[in-house]
Amino acid sequence: MSYTALYRKFRPDHFEDVKGQEHIVTTLRNQIKAERVGHAYLFCGTRGTGKTTIAKILAKAVNCEHPVEGSPCGECRSCKAIAAGASMNVIEIDAASNNGVDNVREIIDEVAYSPAEGKYKVYIIDEVHMLSPGAFNALLKTLEEPPSYVIFILATTEVHKIPITILSRCQRYDFKRITIDTIASRLQELMEVEQIQVEEKALRYIAKAADGSMRDALSLLDQCIAFHYGQELTYDKVLDVLGAVDMEVFGRLLRHVLKQDVSGCIGLLEEIVMQGRELSQFVADFTWYLRNLLLLKASDDIEDVIDVSSENLVRLREEAEMIEADTIVRYIRIFSELSNQIRYVSQKRILIEIALIKLCRPEMESDLGSVAERVRVMEDKLENGIVPSGMAGTGGILNTGLNVNGSSGLETGSPGTGAADRPALPKAIPDDVREAVEKWPIIVGRASMPMKQYIKNAGLSLGGDNKLLVVVQDGLASDYFAEQEGHRELLMQMVSQAVGKDIEVTVRSVPDKDTFVRDYVDLNQMIHMDIEIEDE
Ligand SMILES: [Zn+2]
């Protein structure tokens, strides 16, 4: 038996079935009832929020022979022809692939002829921001004085790219992201029609993952159903198909972090990796989990915006009790930096390990928030009468608690662990340089061409004066950073901005990568090596 994708099967035919855009639907129905339909509409909003769906219903409604309360009847000849895609009165154009002046001219030529039957010719131009400037100009003339029987519906996800001249001639409707509740209840409805057994929790997870897009929600649900066709769709199965991690895991992770148990954290991450979970999703979900904890701390009456089942809520409340709001804020900061970085790298796991270690070891960071947390950790320990003999490798309370001036657990990598052929290894990397190296992917991401290209391929090392040394290739890159060009200063500014304090940057060049590997200490590699040391 063949399976029709839910998105196709349940595309709404009537205004009543459109969920989450009531403000728009009501206005349009009123216009139709009053026979005061406009001639140019602009529908803007993120993907999957119903723009083309509503455009099609509107096209049907204006041509319907017996509209019901402003909605198309679905029974008359016109409604049926449009539904079957056989009507000459509804013309859909994808501007992404028809963006030239000629494409628009074709439309304009056609506009001159009134419809053979029915009342209106409706032109739906999707992704209209893709039109070329010339095409916009050509369209503008028609929008200025459209024939009475023509309606233009322009749809776009990027309204800022639409020329103001066009904007000023359209009725603009902003489509909202659809709420998790609305999406979940729509999915529930469809599952009842399809007679598919499904756990409510499972649907809520899909609704949350869809991030405001009904279309994405339906296609995620499709994937899950296809994977477990003919069986009840449970929460666990959904997590499995989408590569996500159960909430309960985050609670376990939090407990390890609060105990500053690095090996517990790394072990748990190992488990997650072994289960084949999607690591970017893990980072996003854990950040969301922390956000929920923070909201719970911030207010008692917040359960509506926290999207968890009642059993999870009990657990979440318990976990929120275990942690201070300041600490959560610091965790969220580290994890949102991580989710920015993680897009650029193939070694996602290593970056997550670094972040987890940062959570466990506030002494690795030097901002005020982490200093405050170091004090908290110390107080906790003193309160419990513990004078710790050391947490996994660092040297006791004096090191972990009071070592405010910088050298952290990570920097005291014991000699001889894999670095035997590198006698010149520095004992410690200054904190600001380390941070610059960790943030390098972000700095590269923010740079524009051609600098982006050069610094992406650059090696990072430590200069004789403990300054950050950026090593580029001879040729185009070294010319670019030549002293009189001022590009080194620009890079310095960007690095300083990313790290949040002034950082001196020296640029040097080498003939090839091998020379760099042979003659320089590779900071990127060192930092990763530290992690391996920490891991043991
Ligand atoms: Zn009809």
Boltz pocket constraint, residues with backbone or C-beta under 6 A from the ligand:
constraints:
  - pocket:
      binder: B
      contacts: [[A, 60], [A, 63], [A, 64], [A, 65], [A, 66], [A, 67], [A, 72], [A, 73], [A, 74], [A, 75], [A, 76], [A, 77], [A, 78], [A, 79]]
      max_distance: 6.0
